[in-house]
Amino acid sequence: MLYNLGARKVAIAGLGVMGCIPSILAQSPAGRCSEQVNNLISPFNQNVKAMINHLNSNLPGARFVYIDIHRMFSDMLANSRNY
């Protein structure tokens, strides 16, 4: 584990909007994102956040942070003109 090698500050990214990746879009006749795939991402990301909280609580001096890729990409899709 990185902690045992001296790492104390670690950023961990959750999964993004996987239902909108090119291979999923190519499978959709309308070229739309798959909500079914996107709905699978939330539980995974929640578990990652819980794991990060656990690591921060149990590893002295460690600081793990969560990067919310899903929220960032969702915002880009919803507000594309702002980017």
N, C-alpha and C positions, 0 to 999 in steps of 0.2 A: 504494500500500500504506500502511496506517496507520502502519507503522514510519517511513516516509519523512516523514510528517507530524508525527512526534514521539511517537507512542504507544510506550510501553515496557512497560506491564503490560496484558495482554489475556487475557480468559477466553474459551475456546472450548468450547462444549457439543457432546457427541456426540449421536447420535440416540437416542431413547428406545425404548420397547417399541412399535414401529410396528404390530406384528401385533395390537395390542389397541385401536387407535383405532376410533372409532365406525363409520366406513365399512367397515372390515374385519369388525368384529363383526356388522354388518348383513348381510354376505354369507354368514355361517356359519349353517347351519340350527339349530345348537345354541347360537348366540350366543357361541362360544368364540374365544379368541385364535388367530391363525394362527402356528403354530410355523415354517412355511415362510417367512413374511415376517420373523419375528423372527430367524431364522437368517441372513438377509441383512444384518442390522445389524452383527453382530460384525466381519466383515472391514472394513466401512466405518469403524467406530470404531477398529479397530486401526490403520488407515491414518491417521486423524486424529491418534492418539497419536504415530505415527512422524513425521508432519509437524511436530507441536509440538516434539518432541525436536530435529528438524533446525533449526527456527527458533531455538530456544533456543541451539543450538550455534553458529549462524552469524550471529546478529544481536547485536552487542555491546550489553550493557545491557538487552536485552529479557528479559521474563519472561512467557512464555505458559503458561497453566495449562489443564488439561483438566477439564471438569465431566462426571462420569459419570452422565448422565441415565438411561441404560439400567439401571444398577445401582440407582439411586434408585427408579425406577418398578417394577422387578422386586421390590424389597423391599416396596414398598407393596402390590403384588398378593399377594405371599406372606404378608405379615403385616398385612393390612388392619385387624385389630382394634387394632393398636398406633397407628394413625393416627386 
